[in-house]
Amino acid sequence: MDIKFWELPTILKTGRFVSVDFVKKNHEKRRITGRVGVAKHTKGGKLSFSPDEKGMVLIWESTKRNRKDENDKGYRLVTLNRVTSVRANGEIFRVI
């Protein structure tokens, strides 16, 4: 299913596991599998800024192999206009 990038927050904020394919700043392709809305181990329990205002989404990455060390809690910020596709709720959404 094709969607516009401004429809992504609605799809991502289901609270379930999602896979997000995106392009990093260095033009490298990356995939994150995790959950949106998890804030258990963030410093102070919340961010010092609003990701929504900056066009970003906070994702807790469930796979430990991509973490730098044992102190890395797996939280990643993804810029929404760099997302190429999302897998959520058993569907694949391609961003156009």
Backbone hydrogen bonds, N-H to C=O, Kabsch-Sander energy under -0.5 kcal/mol:
donor,donor_aa,acceptor,acceptor_aa,energy
3,I,94,R,-2.4
7,E,4,K,-1.8
8,L,5,F,-1.2
11,I,7,E,-1.2
12,L,8,L,-3.0
13,K,9,P,-1.9
14,T,11,I,-0.7
15,G,12,L,-0.8
18,V,34,G,-3.1
19,S,87,R,-1.9
20,V,32,I,-2.9
21,D,85,S,-2.8
22,F,30,R,-2.5
23,V,82,R,-1.7
24,K,22,F,-0.5
24,K,28,E,-3.2
27,H,24,K,-2.0
30,R,22,F,-2.6
32,I,20,V,-2.4
34,G,18,V,-2.5
34,G,32,I,-0.5
35,R,60,W,-1.9
36,V,16,R,-0.6
37,G,58,L,-0.8
42,T,39,A,-0.7
45,G,42,T,-2.5
46,K,43,K,-1.0
53,E,50,S,-0.5
54,K,50,S,-0.9
55,G,52,D,-1.1
56,M,51,P,-3.1
57,V,78,V,-1.9
59,I,57,V,-0.5
59,I,76,R,-3.1
60,W,35,R,-3.1
61,E,59,I,-0.7
61,E,74,G,-3.8
62,S,33,T,-2.3
63,T,33,T,-0.7
66,N,63,T,-0.7
67,R,64,K,-1.7
72,D,69,D,-1.1
73,K,71,N,-0.7
76,R,59,I,-2.8
78,V,57,V,-2.5
78,V,76,R,-0.5
80,L,55,G,-2.7
82,R,79,T,-1.7
83,V,80,L,-1.3
84,T,21,D,-2.9
85,S,21,D,-1.5
86,V,93,F,-2.6
87,R,19,S,-2.6
88,A,86,V,-0.6
88,A,91,E,-2.0
91,E,88,A,-2.1
93,F,86,V,-3.6
93,F,91,E,-0.5
94,R,1,M,-2.8
94,R,92,I,-0.5
95,V,84,T,-2.4
95,V,93,F,-0.5
96,I,3,I,-2.8
